[in-house]
Amino acid sequence: MTALTEHIQPGLDVKKIPAALVAAFLLQTAGALFWAGSAADRISVLERTVASEQAAIAQVAVLEEQVREMKEQLSRIEGKLDRMQGAGAKQ
């Protein structure tokens, strides 16, 4: 049994890991965290922009409906005026 354990080497020997490799892993992790933080900031800015644009879109929809109603009212008023002018000309 001891002969077998002498031949098996551990998968990761902490003493043999170069300092440059550890530094590279730490820098890569720090870079990933920095990137994730900046991405989260950009996403929150975009979400606020979309929210404000949604409010503007809702206001435009209300205005479009009001303009449509005004056009219908104007059309009815013009029709009544045309009928009144036509009735006045016949007399």
Residue pairs with C-beta under 8 A, 6 or more apart in sequence:
none
